[in-house]
Amino acid sequence: MSSIDTHPQRNTIRLQLRQSLVLKDMPPRAQTEVEGLVEIADFSKGDLLVNQGHSAMEQFFILEGILKRVVSDPKGKEMILRFAAETDMDTSYAAWRLRTPMPYSIVAVTKARVAKLSMQHWVEFLERHTGVKARFEYEVMSLMSEVMAHTITLHLLDAPGRLSRFKRKHPELLARIPKKELASYLNLTPETLSRLKQKKT
């Protein structure tokens, strides 16, 4: 990990960070401040960024690649709650506010680069910048609504309907997510997903 100032690709990283859904309209003073707080970290496919059940809390802004939220039952069976890619984020904010352990893990689906900071530092930053806080909390609520809608979709829609909804909601991710991961998210077998993708849905 390194700070933006010491990173060899710092100019590109600053541009990527400023394209974040949460950070893109910040005033210059706040932008400079957050750039001084984050660390840049690179992850390989399958790397764990945050572990379900742990108390370590962080905020992530995705610069490159794709992350997933995933929950596991005691037997190790996994359910993918959402995917997130460039300009998006993932967060431990709700668990931090509720003072509970992390209810899910955050894992790299592909090779990924993120700007991250501890939840303590992120919350302190938000308290100093109420406009950013309002935008961030709106995105957190949207994210939670997205996860809830996906969970409901698994029960209400058939297999073609689930794939059609994903194509409509996330067309930019369809070709980038490994087939096994997307099949798991849609509660399909990889073989069924392959058949459905060959048809017009």
Secondary structure by P-SEA (a helix, b strand, c coil): ccccccccaaaaaaaaaaaccccccccaaaaaaaaacbbbbbbccccccccccccccbbbbbcbbbbbbbbbccccbbbbcccccccccccaaaaaaacccccbbbbbccccccccccaaaaaaaaaacaaaaaaaaaaaaaaaaaaaaaaaaaccccaaaaaaaaaaacccccccccaaaaaaaacccaaaaaaaaaccc
